[in-house]
Amino acid sequence: MSGLVHIIYLAISVYAWLIVARAVMSWLDPRPGTTVHRVTEGLVSVTEPYLSIFRRVIPGASVGRSGPDFSAVVGVLVLLVVMQLLTRL
């Protein structure tokens, strides 16, 4: 891999892990003002623009008023496909 492709690959890998961290943090219910709450807000602000693309395309499963959000799973899978394509350059 060339230097630029390697940097892009690394950035995509870090972003994928940020999405995973956001998904894990979504299971918690931190109190406002705590460090965990600030970290969660930071992860949401960084990953939401990308994940909102998938939320518009993938309807959530309707289980009452709330359903599971598969946008993180699909988003990470798309990033993994892009990473595989980059390794072939």
C-alpha positions, 0 to 999 in steps of 0.5 A, spaced: 500 500 500 502 507 498 503 512 504 496 515 502 492 509 501 495 506 508 493 513 512 486 513 509 485 505 511 488 507 518 483 513 518 477 508 516 479 503 521 479 508 527 472 511 525 469 504 524 472 503 532 469 510 534 462 507 531 463 501 535 464 505 541 458 509 540 454 503 539 457 500 546 456 507 550 449 507 547 447 501 552 449 506 558 445 511 561 450 516 564 448 522 568 449 529 564 455 532 566 459 526 567 465 524 563 462 518 560 456 523 558 461 527 555 465 522 551 458 519 549 456 526 546 463 526 542 462 520 539 455 521 537 457 528 534 463 525 530 459 519 528 452 521 527 453 524 520 455 518 517 450 513 520 444 518 519 445 516 511 444 509 513 438 511 518 434 514 512 435 508 507 434 502 513 427 502 516 428 500 523 424 494 526 418 496 529 417 493 536 413 498 539 415 505 539 422 503 539 426 498 535 433 496 534 438 501 530 442 497 525 445 503 522 451 502 526 452 495 523 451 497 516 455 503 517 461 498 520 460 493 514 460 498 509 467 501 512 470 494 512 468 493 505 472 500 503 478 497 507 478 491 503 478 495 497 483 499 499 488 493 500 487 491 493 490 498 490 
